Amino acid sequence: MNITDFGSLSLLPPVIAIALALWTRQVFISLLIGLWIGFVILAGGNPITGLWALMDGLVKVFEDRGNTAIVIFTLIMGALIALMQRSGGVQGFINFMVGRLERADAKGQRMRVEILALITGLLIFIESNISILTVGTLYRPIFDKLKIPREKLAYIADSTSSPACILLPFNAWGAYITGLLMAQGIENGFGALLKATLYNFYPIFVILGAFWVVISGRDMGDMAKAEARLRRSGNLHRDGAQPMLADGTVTLEAKDGSAARAWNMLLPLMTLVIAMPCFLIWTGWSSGGGDILTALQSGSGSRSVLYATTSAVLLAVILNKAQGLLGLREMVDISLKAMGGMVPLAMLMVFAFALGAMCRELGTGAYVADVTSQFLSPALIPALVFLIACFIAFSTGTSWGTFAIMIVIAVPLAQQMNLNLSLVIAAALGGGIFGDHCSPTSDTSIISSMASGTDHIDHIRTQLPYALIAGGLTFLIYLGLGVISA
């Protein structure tokens, strides 16, 4: 049977997954049900056969070496984060930064502190939650001392976590999206992601907007009210606010008695950042790349991020053992527990990879492209992809789940309509970041409120105007570029 023979039935799996995700806010269950319906269609309508095919489809995900490498990387990343925290590396980094701030002169201290918070969030692009927790925990007492609203701290932490992670994709974000792109038949998924980054305007505007707010000192909406409240009454929270944590603190647990040394965090992170492009070049050369640039573009993103993370974990183990901070058995126990905490994320990847493969077999993207090309101007595709991704991510509170749903549709659509593939990929990714950035159910937004010790709804309300401006500009640019590239 030709892949287009399923016709409108090929739409059911992703459409049902989207509808259920919007209704239940449960991305895992929604993806699983969408998968089952797709395999029932492939099985000729037999629900029992479709169920067994679903099981086989999930297992088949691991037949792809890149998929398996990304899933394993996710687990190893959990171990790395836990080792850096438990060794006192994160706490040492916080102590170092606080010491530098205390030695700064008083002139322009407020702006200096806010800029340092922005830069800190951008530099820790390896993992979004680590970025948020570090910025919130480090700068909260300084912000309180200088009478800077905690809503502003939550805005800064949120604006530099996911946007930085997707613009500097040498991390789990890059590996995950690389896998999604490879599942759509793009051989060099990481190279395609890097090209799409140039068109990913929303996170770029978010970061530039945050710097503009800090440097200009101009606030709007509820953020301006928060600034006025703190200057007028000195209250950290508005009347009736319910901070995410009662005492406004977030503890990054280090082992009792461990020396808080910043290099226990910085050295593994530097190893991860430096090793990633090195392994990209190495894997590119081993696959026939001629020069460094060619090798970098053709290298395996999934293998490189796995090797780089493993190198960082090995260095963290050596550092802990050499300083007598953690024993080998303790490090193994900590790593296994941390890996267990990453299992839900790994399962989301497996479901997403399986959905992509199943939709390719059904010909979903080809069918959508064929139907929409008859009445929808290709010039509107980038802007519409961005809007749809924004809506899904805002409603579900997950950018990664949105990526899994939108990439399956956006990539084949761009290919069938002969559009700029990088532009359409960027629109899908940027829309996912917008929704994740602004949704009250987003994990990054919730963690930003927790780390900053602010009321969660206050954080959403103060951040939303800035996000809407960045989103509006992005939509207009995609609209213009769509007309040019169509």
DACOR-V496986 format. One record per run of one state. SS is the DSSP state (2 for helix, 1 for strand, 0 for the rest). FROM is the first residue (numbers start at 1). TO is the last residue. If there is no record, write none. Layout:
SS_FROM_TO, SS_FROM_TO
//
This chain:
0_1_2, 2_3_6, 0_7_8, 2_9_24, 0_25_26, 2_27_42, 0_43_46, 2_47_63, 0_64_64, 2_65_86, 0_87_88, 2_89_102, 0_103_108, 2_109_123, 0_124_127, 2_128_145, 0_146_149, 2_150_159, 0_160_161, 2_162_167, 0_168_171, 2_172_183, 0_184_188, 2_189_197, 0_198_200, 2_201_216, 0_217_220, 2_221_233, 0_234_242, 1_243_243, 0_244_262, 2_263_286, 0_287_291, 2_292_298, 0_299_300, 2_301_322, 0_323_327, 2_328_341, 0_342_342, 2_343_362, 0_363_363, 2_364_372, 0_373_377, 2_378_396, 0_397_398, 2_399_416, 0_417_420, 2_421_438, 0_439_442, 2_443_452, 0_453_454, 1_455_455, 2_456_485, 0_486_486
//
